[in-house]
């Protein structure tokens, strides 16, 4: 979602806009936010630092998003 969607209240789009404004286009952060594989690696690292209960909530939310994108209702 961070890579391609606007997010709730455009939070992901604002993050991408901030990165594009704060870093040179050749900087690894600016390049990484355009790469879904790179972005997933760094976000997974951040999630690994979160408490287990919050990780479970994020996992369920991610599963719901995946089901929704694949056409489930």
C-alpha positions in Angstrom: 0.0 0.0 0.0 2.8 2.4 0.9 4.3 2.0 -2.6 1.2 2.4 -4.7 -1.9 3.6 -2.8 -2.7 7.1 -1.3 -3.7 5.6 2.0 -6.1 6.9 4.6 -6.1 10.7 4.6 -3.4 10.5 1.9 -0.8 9.5 4.4 1.2 7.3 2.0 1.1 9.9 -0.8 2.3 12.6 1.7 5.1 10.3 2.8 6.2 9.7 -0.9 5.9 13.5 -1.6 8.1 14.2 1.4 10.7 11.7 0.3 10.8 13.0 -3.2 11.3 16.6 -1.9 13.8 15.7 0.8 16.2 13.4 -1.1 17.9 13.6 -4.5 16.3 11.2 -7.0 19.5 9.1 -7.1 19.5 8.7 -3.3 18.8 5.2 -2.1 15.8 6.3 -0.1 14.2 8.0 -3.1 14.9 5.0 -5.3 13.8 2.6 -2.6 10.4 4.1 -2.1 9.7 3.4 -5.8 10.6 -0.3 -5.4 7.9 -2.5 -3.8 10.5 -5.2 -3.0 12.9 -2.7 -1.4 10.1 -1.0 0.5 8.7 -4.3 1.8 12.2 -5.3 3.1 12.6 -2.0 5.1 9.0 -2.0 6.4 9.3 -5.6 7.5 12.4 -4.7 9.5 10.4 -1.9 11.2 7.5 -4.2 11.9 9.9 -6.7 13.5 10.6 -4.1 16.2 6.9 -3.7 17.1 5.2 -5.5 20.0 3.6 -8.8 19.0 0.0 -7.6 19.6 0.4 -4.8 17.2 2.0 -7.1 14.6 -1.1 -9.4 14.8 -3.4 -6.4 14.2 -1.3 -5.4 11.2 -1.3 -9.0 9.9 -5.1 -9.2 10.0 -5.4 -5.8 8.3 -3.0 -7.0 5.6 -4.9 -10.2 5.1 -8.2 -8.3 4.7 -6.5 -5.9 2.2 -5.2 -8.9 0.2 -8.6 -10.6 0.1 -10.3 -7.3 -0.9 -7.8 -6.8 -3.7 -8.4 -10.3 -5.0 -12.2 -9.8 -5.3 -13.4 -11.1 -2.0 -16.3 -9.4 -0.2 
